[in-house]
């Protein structure tokens, strides 16, 4: 197994962040400084910042109804509240899968299972994620069709086709369900900005068929064995 994948599965950091730890010389394998691309097996001794890692991993899986005003990161150098502050006492070293920005809320998975995290976030998996989106005022069929077909959100960056269904509309606001199979940074907000609309509420309500049913804003619970199996086989 590649060293960065091993560190990710241990819940140390994402693969990319693990590569940075390796480049900084904070990881050793069998007493030698690790290099990007190193392979490790069950008999290898891996140490990060002086801590020996076990090859036996106890995976943990949580589902959270992330509130607004909370960073989707493991730590913040400015001391702001993060999703880690909402985890119950005794929770292991897990990390958020994907991101919801500071002003967004809704369904978030946290785990130390790097393989599952990669599967849920990889665009190649094409796992549908459904969002409740509210924009100011009304939205025209032309604007909706532009978003459905894919819009340029940055120079040379065009979104994939997506499903958009209007669920409520009046002169003050329009609510929609938007289903994406990718997860670019602030993608939905940028999609609507591209057609001249401002998103004032954004909530992820579903990953595949997994929902927030019974989970209040800011609440968190462990995923059931059946839910983990479902996500692993999406």
TORPA-4810 file (N, C-alpha, C, O; in nm, 3 decimals):
<nodes>
NODE_1_0.085_-0.119_0.000_0.000_0.000_0.000_0.089_0.125_0.000_0.187_0.131_0.073_X
NODE_2_0.054_0.223_-0.082_0.132_0.347_-0.084_0.124_0.417_0.051_0.021_0.413_0.119_X
NODE_3_0.234_0.481_0.087_0.243_0.542_0.219_0.136_0.649_0.242_0.083_0.659_0.352_X
NODE_4_0.105_0.728_0.139_0.003_0.833_0.160_-0.135_0.774_0.182_-0.214_0.829_0.259_X
NODE_5_-0.166_0.663_0.115_-0.294_0.596_0.136_-0.300_0.536_0.276_-0.403_0.543_0.342_X
NODE_6_-0.188_0.477_0.321_-0.183_0.419_0.456_-0.208_0.527_0.561_-0.284_0.505_0.655_X
NODE_7_-0.145_0.644_0.545_-0.165_0.752_0.642_-0.310_0.802_0.640_-0.367_0.835_0.744_X
NODE_8_-0.368_0.807_0.520_-0.507_0.851_0.509_-0.600_0.753_0.579_-0.694_0.794_0.647_X
NODE_9_-0.575_0.624_0.563_-0.660_0.522_0.625_-0.642_0.520_0.777_-0.730_0.475_0.850_X
NODE_10_-0.527_0.569_0.823_-0.504_0.581_0.967_-0.572_0.705_1.025_-0.575_0.723_1.146_X
NODE_11_-0.628_0.790_0.937_-0.692_0.912_0.984_-0.594_1.023_1.016_-0.629_1.120_1.082_X
NODE_12_-0.469_1.009_0.967_-0.369_1.112_0.994_-0.399_1.238_0.915_-0.397_1.348_0.970_X
NODE_13_-0.427_1.222_0.787_-0.456_1.335_0.699_-0.505_1.279_0.565_-0.499_1.159_0.542_X
NODE_14_-0.553_1.367_0.479_-0.589_1.325_0.345_-0.462_1.281_0.271_-0.351_1.305_0.318_X
NODE_15_-0.479_1.217_0.156_-0.361_1.172_0.080_-0.271_1.291_0.044_-0.149_1.283_0.055_X
NODE_16_-0.333_1.398_0.000_-0.254_1.516_-0.040_-0.179_1.574_0.080_-0.062_1.608_0.070_X
NODE_17_-0.251_1.586_0.193_-0.188_1.639_0.314_-0.081_1.544_0.366_0.020_1.587_0.421_X
NODE_18_-0.104_1.414_0.348_-0.003_1.315_0.389_0.124_1.330_0.308_0.234_1.317_0.361_X
NODE_19_0.110_1.357_0.178_0.227_1.381_0.094_0.309_1.498_0.147_0.432_1.496_0.143_X
NODE_20_0.240_1.599_0.197_0.310_1.716_0.252_0.386_1.678_0.379_0.499_1.722_0.400_X
NODE_21_0.323_1.594_0.464_0.391_1.548_0.585_0.518_1.471_0.549_0.622_1.486_0.614_X
NODE_22_0.507_1.389_0.445_0.623_1.310_0.400_0.733_1.402_0.349_0.850_1.383_0.382_X
NODE_23_0.697_1.501_0.269_0.795_1.594_0.214_0.864_1.674_0.325_0.980_1.713_0.311_X
NODE_24_0.792_1.698_0.434_0.848_1.774_0.546_0.937_1.688_0.635_0.996_1.738_0.730_X
NODE_25_0.947_1.558_0.603_1.034_1.470_0.680_0.977_1.424_0.812_1.053_1.382_0.901_X
NODE_26_0.846_1.431_0.828_0.782_1.396_0.955_0.740_1.250_0.963_0.685_1.205_1.063_X
NODE_27_0.767_1.175_0.855_0.726_1.034_0.849_0.849_0.947_0.824_0.930_0.977_0.736_X
NODE_28_0.861_0.839_0.902_0.969_0.744_0.878_0.911_0.604_0.861_0.806_0.571_0.917_X
NODE_29_0.980_0.522_0.783_0.944_0.382_0.764_1.067_0.299_0.797_1.171_0.309_0.732_X
NODE_30_1.053_0.215_0.899_1.165_0.131_0.945_1.290_0.213_0.976_1.402_0.173_0.946_X
NODE_31_1.267_0.330_1.037_1.377_0.414_1.080_1.434_0.506_0.975_1.522_0.586_1.005_X
NODE_32_1.387_0.496_0.853_1.436_0.580_0.745_1.329_0.682_0.703_1.209_0.654_0.707_X
NODE_33_1.376_0.799_0.663_1.282_0.903_0.619_1.202_0.853_0.499_1.259_0.807_0.400_X
NODE_34_1.071_0.865_0.508_0.984_0.818_0.400_0.994_0.909_0.279_1.025_1.028_0.290_X
NODE_35_0.966_0.851_0.164_0.964_0.927_0.039_0.827_0.909_-0.027_0.765_0.804_-0.012_X
NODE_36_0.778_1.012_-0.100_0.652_0.997_-0.172_0.656_0.875_-0.263_0.753_0.855_-0.336_X
NODE_37_0.552_0.795_-0.259_0.546_0.676_-0.344_0.596_0.550_-0.277_0.585_0.442_-0.334_X
NODE_38_0.653_0.563_-0.154_0.697_0.443_-0.082_0.579_0.348_-0.060_0.465_0.392_-0.041_X
NODE_39_0.609_0.219_-0.062_0.509_0.117_-0.032_0.535_0.063_0.109_0.650_0.044_0.148_X
NODE_40_0.428_0.040_0.184_0.441_-0.017_0.318_0.352_-0.139_0.332_0.244_-0.146_0.273_X
NODE_41_0.399_-0.236_0.412_0.322_-0.357_0.439_0.303_-0.376_0.588_0.340_-0.290_0.668_X
NODE_42_0.244_-0.489_0.626_0.209_-0.514_0.765_0.330_-0.525_0.857_0.318_-0.504_0.977_X
NODE_43_0.447_-0.558_0.802_0.566_-0.574_0.886_0.647_-0.446_0.899_0.745_-0.442_0.973_X
NODE_44_0.608_-0.341_0.826_0.684_-0.215_0.830_0.642_-0.130_0.950_0.525_-0.126_0.988_X
NODE_45_0.740_-0.063_1.008_0.715_0.027_1.122_0.707_0.170_1.070_0.806_0.226_1.023_X
NODE_46_0.587_0.228_1.078_0.564_0.364_1.029_0.546_0.457_1.149_0.465_0.431_1.238_X
NODE_47_0.622_0.566_1.150_0.616_0.661_1.260_0.588_0.801_1.204_0.653_0.845_1.109_X
NODE_48_0.492_0.869_1.264_0.459_1.007_1.226_0.474_1.096_1.349_0.407_1.075_1.450_X
NODE_49_0.562_1.194_1.339_0.587_1.287_1.452_0.613_1.211_1.582_0.566_1.252_1.688_X
NODE_50_0.688_1.102_1.572_0.726_1.026_1.691_0.625_0.922_1.737_0.651_0.849_1.833_X
NODE_51_0.509_0.915_1.670_0.405_0.820_1.709_0.407_0.700_1.615_0.400_0.715_1.493_X
NODE_52_0.416_0.579_1.674_0.413_0.456_1.594_0.268_0.425_1.556_0.180_0.424_1.641_X
NODE_53_0.246_0.398_1.427_0.111_0.368_1.379_0.091_0.217_1.373_0.180_0.142_1.334_X
NODE_54_-0.028_0.176_1.412_-0.062_0.034_1.407_-0.121_0.001_1.270_-0.192_0.083_1.211_X
NODE_55_-0.091_-0.118_1.221_-0.150_-0.160_1.094_-0.294_-0.206_1.111_-0.368_-0.219_1.014_X
NODE_56_-0.334_-0.230_1.236_-0.473_-0.267_1.262_-0.553_-0.139_1.279_-0.523_-0.058_1.367_X
NODE_57_-0.653_-0.121_1.197_-0.732_0.003_1.199_-0.875_-0.026_1.245_-0.943_-0.112_1.189_X
NODE_58_-0.919_0.046_1.345_-1.058_0.040_1.387_-1.132_0.156_1.320_-1.120_0.271_1.362_X
NODE_59_-1.206_0.124_1.217_-1.274_0.229_1.142_-1.395_0.282_1.219_-1.466_0.207_1.286_X
NODE_60_-1.415_0.412_1.208_-1.532_0.477_1.267_-1.602_0.558_1.158_-1.538_0.611_1.067_X
NODE_61_-1.733_0.565_1.169_-1.814_0.632_1.068_-1.923_0.714_1.138_-2.000_0.661_1.218_X
NODE_62_-1.929_0.843_1.107_-2.030_0.931_1.165_-2.105_1.005_1.054_-2.052_1.031_0.946_X
NODE_63_-2.230_1.037_1.085_-2.307_1.127_0.999_-2.343_1.249_1.083_-2.384_1.236_1.198_X
NODE_64_-2.327_1.367_1.025_-2.351_1.492_1.096_-2.443_1.581_1.015_-2.438_1.584_0.892_X
NODE_65_-2.528_1.654_1.086_-2.607_1.760_1.023_-2.532_1.890_1.051_-2.560_1.959_1.149_X
NODE_66_-2.437_1.921_0.964_-2.350_2.037_0.985_-2.430_2.167_0.987_-2.512_2.190_0.897_X
NODE_67_-2.409_2.251_1.088_-2.474_2.382_1.089_-2.393_2.487_1.014_-2.276_2.465_0.983_X
NODE_68_-2.455_2.599_0.984_-2.382_2.713_0.929_-2.286_2.766_1.036_-2.303_2.739_1.155_X
NODE_69_-2.187_2.841_0.992_-2.095_2.902_1.087_-2.000_2.804_1.149_-1.956_2.822_1.263_X
NODE_70_-1.968_2.699_1.075_-1.881_2.593_1.126_-1.791_2.547_1.011_-1.841_2.513_0.903_X
NODE_71_-1.661_2.545_1.034_-1.568_2.508_0.928_-1.560_2.357_0.910_-1.557_2.281_1.006_X
NODE_72_-1.557_2.316_0.785_-1.549_2.174_0.751_-1.402_2.135_0.736_-1.354_2.108_0.626_X
NODE_73_-1.332_2.134_0.849_-1.190_2.103_0.850_-1.155_2.044_0.985_-1.232_2.055_1.080_X
NODE_74_-1.037_1.982_0.993_-0.995_1.919_1.118_-0.952_2.023_1.221_-0.977_2.006_1.340_X
NODE_75_-0.887_2.131_1.177_-0.841_2.235_1.268_-0.838_2.368_1.196_-0.840_2.374_1.073_X
NODE_76_-0.834_2.476_1.274_-0.829_2.610_1.216_-0.730_2.694_1.293_-0.738_2.706_1.415_X
NODE_77_-0.634_2.753_1.221_-0.529_2.830_1.288_-0.579_2.961_1.347_-0.506_3.027_1.421_X
NODE_78_-0.704_2.999_1.314_-0.762_3.120_1.371_-0.854_3.090_1.489_-0.916_3.181_1.545_X
NODE_79_-0.862_2.962_1.526_-0.941_2.925_1.642_-1.091_2.923_1.621_-1.168_2.924_1.718_X
NODE_80_-1.134_2.922_1.494_-1.278_2.920_1.467_-1.336_2.781_1.489_-1.264_2.681_1.487_X
NODE_81_-1.466_2.774_1.510_-1.534_2.647_1.536_-1.527_2.558_1.412_-1.548_2.605_1.300_X
NODE_82_-1.498_2.430_1.433_-1.493_2.334_1.323_-1.590_2.219_1.352_-1.644_2.207_1.462_X
NODE_83_-1.612_2.136_1.250_-1.702_2.021_1.268_-1.649_1.925_1.374_-1.726_1.850_1.433_X
NODE_84_-1.518_1.926_1.398_-1.460_1.837_1.498_-1.509_1.870_1.638_-1.514_1.783_1.725_X
NODE_85_-1.546_1.996_1.660_-1.597_2.038_1.791_-1.734_1.979_1.822_-1.777_1.979_1.937_X
NODE_86_-1.803_1.929_1.719_-1.937_1.875_1.738_-1.938_1.724_1.762_-2.042_1.667_1.796_X
NODE_87_-1.822_1.659_1.745_-1.815_1.514_1.763_-1.829_1.478_1.911_-1.788_1.555_1.997_X
NODE_88_-1.887_1.363_1.941_-1.903_1.322_2.081_-1.770_1.288_2.145_-1.673_1.256_2.076_X
NODE_89_-1.764_1.294_2.277_-1.644_1.254_2.349_-1.614_1.108_2.318_-1.705_1.025_2.309_X
NODE_90_-1.487_1.078_2.301_-1.449_0.941_2.272_-1.440_0.909_2.125_-1.398_0.799_2.088_X
NODE_91_-1.480_1.003_2.039_-1.470_0.979_1.895_-1.323_0.967_1.857_-1.238_1.038_1.911_X
NODE_92_-1.294_0.878_1.764_-1.156_0.857_1.720_-1.108_0.969_1.630_-1.171_1.073_1.617_X
NODE_93_-0.994_0.945_1.568_-0.931_1.046_1.482_-0.991_1.035_1.342_-0.933_0.972_1.254_X
NODE_94_-1.105_1.097_1.323_-1.174_1.092_1.195_-1.156_1.226_1.125_-1.106_1.322_1.183_X
NODE_95_-1.198_1.232_0.998_-1.188_1.356_0.922_-1.312_1.370_0.834_-1.373_1.269_0.798_X
NODE_96_-1.349_1.493_0.799_-1.468_1.513_0.715_-1.444_1.466_0.573_-1.335_1.485_0.517_X
NODE_97_-1.545_1.404_0.515_-1.538_1.355_0.377_-1.597_1.461_0.286_-1.717_1.486_0.289_X
NODE_98_-1.513_1.523_0.204_-1.561_1.633_0.121_-1.579_1.757_0.206_-1.540_1.761_0.323_X
NODE_99_-1.639_1.858_0.146_-1.654_1.984_0.218_-1.793_2.046_0.198_-1.857_2.031_0.094_X
NODE_100_-1.836_2.115_0.303_-1.948_2.208_0.294_-1.891_2.341_0.343_-1.830_2.346_0.449_X
NODE_101_-1.910_2.447_0.266_-1.845_2.572_0.305_-1.906_2.630_0.433_-2.008_2.581_0.482_X
NODE_102_-1.842_2.733_0.485_-1.877_2.794_0.614_-2.025_2.830_0.623_-2.087_2.813_0.728_X
NODE_103_-2.081_2.881_0.514_-2.219_2.928_0.515_-2.320_2.823_0.469_-2.438_2.852_0.456_X
NODE_104_-2.273_2.701_0.444_-2.361_2.592_0.402_-2.381_2.494_0.517_-2.304_2.492_0.612_X
NODE_105_-2.485_2.413_0.505_-2.514_2.318_0.611_-2.558_2.185_0.552_-2.570_2.170_0.430_X
NODE_106_-2.583_2.088_0.641_-2.640_1.963_0.595_-2.554_1.840_0.616_-2.467_1.838_0.703_X
NODE_107_-2.581_1.739_0.536_-2.525_1.606_0.554_-2.375_1.601_0.530_-2.325_1.639_0.424_X
NODE_108_-2.304_1.552_0.632_-2.159_1.539_0.624_-2.119_1.405_0.685_-2.165_1.368_0.794_X
NODE_109_-2.033_1.331_0.615_-1.978_1.206_0.666_-1.840_1.234_0.722_-1.761_1.307_0.662_X
NODE_110_-1.810_1.175_0.839_-1.676_1.183_0.896_-1.629_1.041_0.925_-1.704_0.960_0.980_X
NODE_111_-1.506_1.010_0.888_-1.455_0.874_0.905_-1.303_0.874_0.900_-1.241_0.974_0.863_X
NODE_112_-1.243_0.762_0.939_-1.100_0.740_0.919_-1.076_0.633_0.813_-0.965_0.582_0.799_X
NODE_113_-1.181_0.599_0.741_-1.175_0.500_0.632_-1.140_0.574_0.502_-1.228_0.627_0.435_X
NODE_114_-1.012_0.576_0.469_-0.968_0.651_0.353_-1.023_0.600_0.223_-1.049_0.677_0.131_X
NODE_115_-1.043_0.467_0.213_-1.096_0.409_0.090_-1.239_0.456_0.065_-1.275_0.491_-0.047_X
NODE_116_-1.320_0.457_0.171_-1.458_0.504_0.155_-1.461_0.653_0.124_-1.538_0.698_0.039_X
NODE_117_-1.376_0.730_0.191_-1.371_0.874_0.167_-1.337_0.903_0.022_-1.397_0.990_-0.041_X
NODE_118_-1.239_0.830_-0.031_-1.199_0.850_-0.171_-1.313_0.814_-0.264_-1.338_0.884_-0.363_X
NODE_119_-1.383_0.706_-0.234_-1.494_0.662_-0.319_-1.606_0.766_-0.322_-1.664_0.794_-0.427_X
NODE_120_-1.636_0.823_-0.206_-1.746_0.919_-0.197_-1.714_1.053_-0.262_-1.805_1.126_-0.303_X
NODE_121_-1.586_1.087_-0.272_-1.549_1.219_-0.324_-1.494_1.216_-0.466_-1.485_1.320_-0.530_X
NODE_122_-1.458_1.099_-0.515_-1.400_1.092_-0.650_-1.506_1.120_-0.757_-1.611_1.056_-0.756_X
NODE_123_-1.480_1.212_-0.849_-1.576_1.239_-0.957_-1.604_1.114_-1.041_-1.712_1.101_-1.100_X
NODE_124_-1.507_1.022_-1.047_-1.524_0.900_-1.126_-1.635_0.811_-1.069_-1.697_0.734_-1.142_X
NODE_125_-1.660_0.821_-0.938_-1.764_0.739_-0.876_-1.904_0.785_-0.917_-1.998_0.706_-0.917_X
NODE_126_-1.916_0.914_-0.951_-2.044_0.973_-0.993_-2.156_0.944_-0.893_-2.268_0.910_-0.932_X
NODE_127_-2.125_0.958_-0.765_-2.225_0.936_-0.660_-2.311_1.062_-0.649_-2.257_1.171_-0.627_X
NODE_128_-2.443_1.050_-0.663_-2.529_1.168_-0.660_-2.543_1.226_-0.519_-2.566_1.155_-0.422_X
NODE_129_-2.529_1.357_-0.512_-2.548_1.429_-0.387_-2.653_1.537_-0.412_-2.642_1.617_-0.504_X
NODE_130_-2.756_1.538_-0.327_-2.871_1.628_-0.347_-2.865_1.744_-0.248_-2.840_1.725_-0.129_X
NODE_131_-2.888_1.864_-0.300_-2.882_1.986_-0.220_-3.015_2.061_-0.229_-3.077_2.066_-0.335_X
NODE_132_-3.056_2.119_-0.118_-3.168_2.213_-0.118_-3.108_2.352_-0.133_-3.028_2.395_-0.051_X
NODE_133_-3.147_2.420_-0.239_-3.090_2.551_-0.273_-3.200_2.655_-0.279_-3.305_2.632_-0.340_X
NODE_134_-3.176_2.770_-0.217_-3.271_2.881_-0.226_-3.200_3.002_-0.284_-3.092_3.040_-0.238_X
NODE_135_-3.263_3.064_-0.385_-3.209_3.186_-0.444_-3.310_3.298_-0.428_-3.429_3.274_-0.407_X
NODE_136_-3.262_3.417_-0.437_-3.349_3.533_-0.424_-3.435_3.549_-0.548_-3.386_3.534_-0.660_X
NODE_137_-3.564_3.578_-0.530_-3.655_3.603_-0.640_-3.686_3.479_-0.722_-3.670_3.366_-0.676_X
NODE_138_-3.731_3.503_-0.844_-3.765_3.392_-0.934_-3.647_3.358_-1.024_-3.549_3.433_-1.033_X
NODE_139_-3.658_3.244_-1.089_-3.553_3.201_-1.182_-3.622_3.155_-1.310_-3.724_3.086_-1.305_X
NODE_140_-3.567_3.192_-1.423_-3.633_3.164_-1.551_-3.596_3.025_-1.603_-3.494_2.969_-1.563_X
NODE_141_-3.679_2.969_-1.692_-3.647_2.841_-1.755_-3.513_2.846_-1.829_-3.441_2.746_-1.831_X
NODE_142_-3.480_2.959_-1.889_-3.353_2.972_-1.960_-3.236_2.958_-1.862_-3.139_2.889_-1.891_X
NODE_143_-3.246_3.024_-1.747_-3.141_3.014_-1.646_-3.128_2.871_-1.594_-3.017_2.820_-1.578_X
NODE_144_-3.241_2.807_-1.568_-3.239_2.669_-1.520_-3.174_2.575_-1.620_-3.093_2.490_-1.583_X
NODE_145_-3.208_2.591_-1.746_-3.153_2.502_-1.849_-3.004_2.524_-1.870_-2.931_2.430_-1.903_X
NODE_146_-2.958_2.647_-1.850_-2.814_2.672_-1.859_-2.740_2.596_-1.750_-2.636_2.536_-1.775_X
NODE_147_-2.795_2.598_-1.628_-2.733_2.527_-1.517_-2.737_2.377_-1.540_-2.638_2.307_-1.516_X
NODE_148_-2.851_2.327_-1.588_-2.864_2.183_-1.613_-2.765_2.133_-1.718_-2.715_2.021_-1.710_X
NODE_149_-2.738_2.217_-1.815_-2.650_2.178_-1.925_-2.502_2.190_-1.890_-2.417_2.131_-1.956_X
NODE_150_-2.472_2.267_-1.784_-2.333_2.292_-1.746_-2.293_2.434_-1.780_-2.313_2.480_-1.892_X
NODE_151_-2.237_2.504_-1.682_-2.198_2.644_-1.702_-2.051_2.663_-1.666_-1.995_2.586_-1.587_X
NODE_152_-1.992_2.765_-1.725_-1.853_2.797_-1.693_-1.850_2.876_-1.563_-1.904_2.986_-1.556_X
NODE_153_-1.785_2.820_-1.459_-1.781_2.887_-1.328_-1.647_2.958_-1.305_-1.637_3.046_-1.219_X
NODE_154_-1.548_2.919_-1.380_-1.418_2.986_-1.381_-1.364_2.972_-1.523_-1.416_2.894_-1.602_X
NODE_155_-1.261_3.047_-1.554_-1.208_3.040_-1.689_-1.164_2.898_-1.722_-1.074_2.843_-1.660_X
NODE_156_-1.231_2.839_-1.822_-1.198_2.704_-1.865_-1.255_2.593_-1.780_-1.232_2.476_-1.809_X
NODE_157_-1.331_2.627_-1.674_-1.389_2.526_-1.585_-1.540_2.524_-1.606_-1.610_2.619_-1.571_X
NODE_158_-1.589_2.414_-1.663_-1.732_2.400_-1.691_-1.789_2.285_-1.608_-1.729_2.178_-1.601_X
NODE_159_-1.902_2.307_-1.545_-1.963_2.205_-1.461_-2.025_2.095_-1.546_-2.059_2.116_-1.663_X
NODE_160_-2.040_1.976_-1.486_-2.109_1.866_-1.554_-2.259_1.895_-1.561_-2.311_1.980_-1.489_X
NODE_161_-2.327_1.822_-1.647_-2.472_1.829_-1.649_-2.526_1.787_-1.512_-2.467_1.702_-1.446_X
NODE_162_-2.636_1.847_-1.472_-2.693_1.813_-1.341_-2.846_1.822_-1.347_-2.903_1.873_-1.443_X
NODE_163_-2.909_1.771_-1.243_-3.054_1.776_-1.233_-3.094_1.892_-1.141_-3.039_1.908_-1.033_X
NODE_164_-3.190_1.972_-1.187_-3.242_2.082_-1.106_-3.394_2.076_-1.111_-3.453_2.078_-1.219_X
NODE_165_-3.457_2.068_-0.993_-3.603_2.061_-0.985_-3.652_2.172_-0.893_-3.609_2.181_-0.778_X
NODE_166_-3.742_2.256_-0.942_-3.801_2.362_-0.859_-3.904_2.300_-0.766_-3.993_2.228_-0.812_X
NODE_167_-3.893_2.327_-0.635_-3.986_2.270_-0.538_-4.079_2.377_-0.478_-4.184_2.343_-0.424_X
NODE_168_-4.040_2.504_-0.488_-4.124_2.612_-0.436_-4.077_2.743_-0.497_-3.957_2.767_-0.508_X
NODE_169_-4.170_2.827_-0.538_-4.130_2.956_-0.594_-4.235_3.062_-0.568_-4.355_3.034_-0.569_X
NODE_170_-4.191_3.184_-0.545_-4.277_3.301_-0.535_-4.192_3.422_-0.571_-4.077_3.407_-0.612_X
NODE_171_-4.247_3.543_-0.555_-4.174_3.662_-0.598_-4.050_3.689_-0.513_-3.959_3.760_-0.556_X
NODE_172_-4.046_3.633_-0.389_-3.934_3.661_-0.298_-3.819_3.562_-0.312_-3.702_3.599_-0.299_X
NODE_173_-3.852_3.434_-0.339_-3.746_3.334_-0.345_-3.791_3.213_-0.426_-3.910_3.194_-0.453_X
NODE_174_-3.692_3.131_-0.464_-3.718_3.004_-0.532_-3.634_2.896_-0.466_-3.513_2.912_-0.448_X
NODE_175_-3.700_2.785_-0.429_-3.629_2.671_-0.371_-3.619_2.560_-0.475_-3.714_2.534_-0.550_X
NODE_176_-3.503_2.495_-0.480_-3.480_2.389_-0.578_-3.403_2.274_-0.514_-3.332_2.292_-0.415_X
NODE_177_-3.418_2.156_-0.573_-3.331_2.044_-0.544_-3.230_2.035_-0.659_-3.268_2.027_-0.776_X
NODE_178_-3.103_2.035_-0.624_-2.995_2.025_-0.723_-2.917_1.897_-0.694_-2.872_1.875_-0.582_X
NODE_179_-2.902_1.813_-0.796_-2.830_1.687_-0.780_-2.700_1.693_-0.859_-2.702_1.708_-0.981_X
NODE_180_-2.588_1.680_-0.788_-2.455_1.683_-0.851_-2.386_1.548_-0.836_-2.415_1.472_-0.744_X
NODE_181_-2.293_1.521_-0.928_-2.210_1.401_-0.915_-2.062_1.439_-0.907_-1.975_1.354_-0.924_X
NODE_182_-2.035_1.566_-0.881_-1.899_1.614_-0.860_-1.903_1.713_-0.746_-2.011_1.746_-0.696_X
NODE_183_-1.788_1.763_-0.704_-1.787_1.851_-0.588_-1.678_1.956_-0.592_-1.591_1.959_-0.506_X
NODE_184_-1.683_2.042_-0.692_-1.584_2.150_-0.701_-1.609_2.252_-0.589_-1.719_2.260_-0.535_X
NODE_185_-1.506_2.328_-0.556_-1.514_2.426_-0.449_-1.625_2.529_-0.474_-1.623_2.599_-0.576_X
NODE_186_-1.720_2.538_-0.382_-1.832_2.633_-0.390_-1.905_2.624_-0.524_-1.950_2.724_-0.579_X
NODE_187_-1.915_2.503_-0.574_-1.966_2.481_-0.709_-2.107_2.534_-0.730_-2.133_2.606_-0.826_X
NODE_188_-2.198_2.498_-0.640_-2.338_2.539_-0.659_-2.351_2.691_-0.656_-2.420_2.749_-0.740_X
NODE_189_-2.287_2.755_-0.562_-2.295_2.901_-0.554_-2.242_2.965_-0.683_-2.301_3.061_-0.734_X
NODE_190_-2.133_2.911_-0.735_-2.075_2.966_-0.858_-2.164_2.937_-0.979_-2.173_3.020_-1.070_X
NODE_191_-2.231_2.822_-0.980_-2.322_2.788_-1.090_-2.434_2.891_-1.101_-2.466_2.939_-1.210_X
NODE_192_-2.491_2.925_-0.987_-2.602_3.021_-0.991_-2.552_3.163_-1.014_-2.620_3.242_-1.079_X
NODE_193_-2.435_3.195_-0.963_-2.377_3.327_-0.993_-2.355_3.344_-1.142_-2.369_3.454_-1.196_X
NODE_194_-2.321_3.232_-1.210_-2.294_3.237_-1.354_-2.418_3.275_-1.435_-2.407_3.324_-1.547_X
NODE_195_-2.538_3.253_-1.376_-2.662_3.291_-1.446_-2.728_3.410_-1.377_-2.845_3.439_-1.402_X
NODE_196_-2.653_3.479_-1.291_-2.703_3.602_-1.231_-2.790_3.586_-1.109_-2.867_3.676_-1.076_X
NODE_197_-2.779_3.472_-1.039_-2.861_3.450_-0.921_-2.773_3.429_-0.798_-2.665_3.369_-0.807_X
NODE_198_-2.820_3.480_-0.684_-2.745_3.469_-0.559_-2.809_3.362_-0.469_-2.929_3.367_-0.442_X
NODE_199_-2.728_3.267_-0.424_-2.776_3.162_-0.334_-2.771_3.215_-0.191_-2.665_3.255_-0.143_X
NODE_200_-2.887_3.216_-0.123_-2.887_3.262_0.016_-2.910_3.150_0.116_-2.910_3.173_0.237_X
NODE_201_-2.930_3.027_0.066_-2.941_2.911_0.155_-2.898_2.787_0.078_-2.940_2.766_-0.036_X
NODE_202_-2.813_2.704_0.141_-2.763_2.584_0.075_-2.747_2.473_0.179_-2.676_2.489_0.279_X
NODE_203_-2.813_2.362_0.152_-2.808_2.250_0.247_-2.799_2.118_0.170_-2.881_2.092_0.082_X
NODE_204_-2.699_2.036_0.203_-2.693_1.902_0.144_-2.789_1.813_0.222_-2.777_1.799_0.344_X
NODE_205_-2.882_1.752_0.151_-2.986_1.675_0.217_-2.977_1.525_0.191_-3.047_1.446_0.254_X
NODE_206_-2.890_1.485_0.096_-2.887_1.343_0.061_-2.755_1.308_-0.008_-2.705_1.384_-0.091_X
NODE_207_-2.700_1.192_0.026_-2.592_1.130_-0.050_-2.644_0.995_-0.095_-2.668_0.907_-0.012_X
NODE_208_-2.662_0.978_-0.225_-2.733_0.859_-0.271_-2.872_0.861_-0.212_-2.947_0.956_-0.234_X
NODE_209_-2.909_0.757_-0.136_-3.038_0.752_-0.067_-3.023_0.777_0.083_-3.121_0.768_0.157_X
NODE_210_-2.903_0.809_0.129_-2.882_0.838_0.270_-2.925_0.980_0.300_-2.881_1.074_0.233_X
NODE_211_-3.011_0.998_0.400_-3.064_1.130_0.433_-3.033_1.167_0.578_-2.971_1.090_0.652_X
NODE_212_-3.077_1.285_0.617_-3.058_1.337_0.752_-3.177_1.307_0.842_-3.192_1.369_0.947_X
NODE_213_-3.260_1.214_0.805_-3.383_1.184_0.878_-3.358_1.167_1.028_-3.278_1.083_1.070_X
NODE_214_-3.427_1.248_1.108_-3.418_1.239_1.253_-3.297_1.304_1.315_-3.278_1.296_1.437_X
NODE_215_-3.213_1.370_1.235_-3.090_1.430_1.286_-3.105_1.582_1.287_-3.110_1.644_1.180_X
NODE_216_-3.113_1.642_1.404_-3.128_1.786_1.416_-3.003_1.861_1.373_-2.895_1.803_1.366_X
NODE_217_-3.018_1.989_1.344_-2.904_2.071_1.304_-2.798_2.069_1.414_-2.828_2.095_1.531_X
NODE_218_-2.675_2.037_1.376_-2.565_2.031_1.472_-2.548_1.896_1.540_-2.452_1.875_1.614_X
NODE_219_-2.642_1.804_1.516_-2.636_1.672_1.579_-2.550_1.576_1.498_-2.528_1.597_1.378_X
NODE_220_-2.503_1.472_1.564_-2.416_1.373_1.500_-2.444_1.236_1.562_-2.477_1.227_1.680_X
NODE_221_-2.431_1.132_1.482_-2.446_0.995_1.532_-2.358_0.903_1.450_-2.311_0.940_1.342_X
NODE_222_-2.335_0.782_1.501_-2.261_0.683_1.425_-2.349_0.627_1.314_-2.469_0.610_1.332_X
NODE_223_-2.288_0.600_1.201_-2.360_0.531_1.094_-2.383_0.386_1.134_-2.299_0.326_1.202_X
NODE_224_-2.495_0.331_1.093_-2.520_0.190_1.119_-2.436_0.104_1.025_-2.384_0.152_0.925_X
NODE_225_-2.424_-0.023_1.059_-2.349_-0.116_0.974_-2.411_-0.122_0.835_-2.341_-0.131_0.735_X
NODE_226_-2.545_-0.118_0.830_-2.614_-0.123_0.701_-2.587_0.002_0.618_-2.574_-0.006_0.496_X
NODE_227_-2.579_0.117_0.684_-2.552_0.243_0.612_-2.409_0.244_0.557_-2.386_0.289_0.445_X
NODE_228_-2.314_0.194_0.636_-2.176_0.187_0.588_-2.166_0.093_0.467_-2.097_0.124_0.370_X
NODE_229_-2.235_-0.021_0.475_-2.235_-0.115_0.363_-2.295_-0.049_0.240_-2.244_-0.065_0.129_X
NODE_230_-2.404_0.025_0.258_-2.469_0.094_0.147_-2.374_0.194_0.080_-2.360_0.194_-0.043_X
NODE_231_-2.308_0.277_0.160_-2.217_0.379_0.105_-2.099_0.314_0.035_-2.050_0.366_-0.065_X
NODE_232_-2.053_0.202_0.089_-1.937_0.134_0.031_-1.970_0.071_-0.103_-1.880_0.040_-0.181_X
NODE_233_-2.099_0.051_-0.130_-2.140_-0.016_-0.253_-2.220_0.073_-0.347_-2.281_0.024_-0.443_X
NODE_234_-2.220_0.204_-0.320_-2.290_0.297_-0.409_-2.229_0.290_-0.548_-2.275_0.361_-0.638_X
</nodes>
